[in-house]
Amino acid sequence: MRRKCFRTLLCAAALLLFPVSARSLPERLSPDPVQAANDFITGLTGGSPAALGYTADASDLVSIGKLVLEGRHGEAMNKVGEF
């Protein structure tokens, strides 16, 4: 009986001392608008934005990436055409 009680207490202590942070929550990833723009331009033109000279203005890449992530591909194509 003593052994069973000791085992129960040992298990309870282990559960209480086990850090809650050991069970990590999955990270929530945020989409990268620049990478989305790079992928979109590469898929649209067949060439990388750097090879096409589109990397001069990062703010334009960010705006294209945001349009792509929002699903507004037509507007993103127009923005690529304005480069």
VOGU-3710 file (C-alpha; in Angstrom, 3 decimals, decimal comma):
1> mrrkcfrtll> 0,000/0,000/0,000  2,829/2,335/0,892  4,467/1,773/-2,466  1,272/2,580/-4,370  0,768/5,779/-2,364  4,379/6,817/-2,954  4,028/6,223/-6,692  0,846/8,297/-6,802  2,484/11,153/-4,915  5,530/10,978/-7,175
11> caaalllfpv> 3,363/11,195/-10,305  1,375/14,094/-8,872  4,571/15,957/-7,971  5,975/15,379/-11,449  2,832/16,814/-13,024  2,913/19,863/-10,783  6,605/20,493/-11,347  6,413/19,947/-15,101  6,696/23,417/-16,636  3,694/24,578/-18,573
21> sarslperls> 5,951/26,196/-21,158  7,309/22,804/-22,148  4,148/22,328/-24,163  4,846/25,039/-26,685  2,040/26,485/-28,698  2,386/26,467/-32,464  3,835/29,676/-33,819  1,546/31,843/-35,815  3,294/32,806/-39,013  2,625/36,109/-40,644
31> pdpvqaandf> 2,867/36,271/-44,425  5,755/38,213/-45,925  4,505/40,692/-48,551  7,932/41,061/-50,183  8,256/37,308/-50,669  4,689/37,155/-51,978  5,546/39,897/-54,492  8,737/38,098/-55,522  6,842/34,850/-56,073  4,059/36,645/-57,960
41> itgltggspa> 6,448/38,512/-60,269  8,503/35,370/-60,897  5,367/33,404/-61,744  3,990/36,172/-63,946  7,125/37,036/-65,904  9,269/33,925/-65,589  12,182/35,938/-64,230  13,169/36,960/-60,760  12,450/40,556/-59,727  16,166/41,166/-59,178
51> algytadasd> 16,987/40,028/-62,712  14,204/42,200/-64,104  15,342/45,235/-62,121  12,221/45,398/-59,935  14,076/45,515/-56,634  14,892/49,216/-56,845  11,902/50,310/-54,770  11,040/48,060/-51,838  7,835/49,974/-51,077  6,442/48,975/-54,478
61> lvsigklvle> 7,281/45,343/-53,775  5,514/45,580/-50,417  2,408/47,098/-52,005  2,358/44,379/-54,694  2,794/41,721/-52,026  -0,063/43,123/-49,955  -2,337/43,097/-53,000  -1,387/39,484/-53,718  -1,981/38,430/-50,106  -5,406/40,108/-50,183
71> grhgeamnkv> -6,271/38,170/-53,351  -6,390/41,246/-55,586  -4,261/39,754/-58,356  -5,535/42,009/-61,139  -4,472/45,114/-59,282  -1,134/43,476/-58,502  -0,605/42,780/-62,221  -1,357/46,429/-63,003  1,134/47,490/-60,345  3,793/45,215/-61,884
81> gef> 3,053/46,802/-65,261  3,640/50,264/-63,789  7,219/49,391/-62,833
//
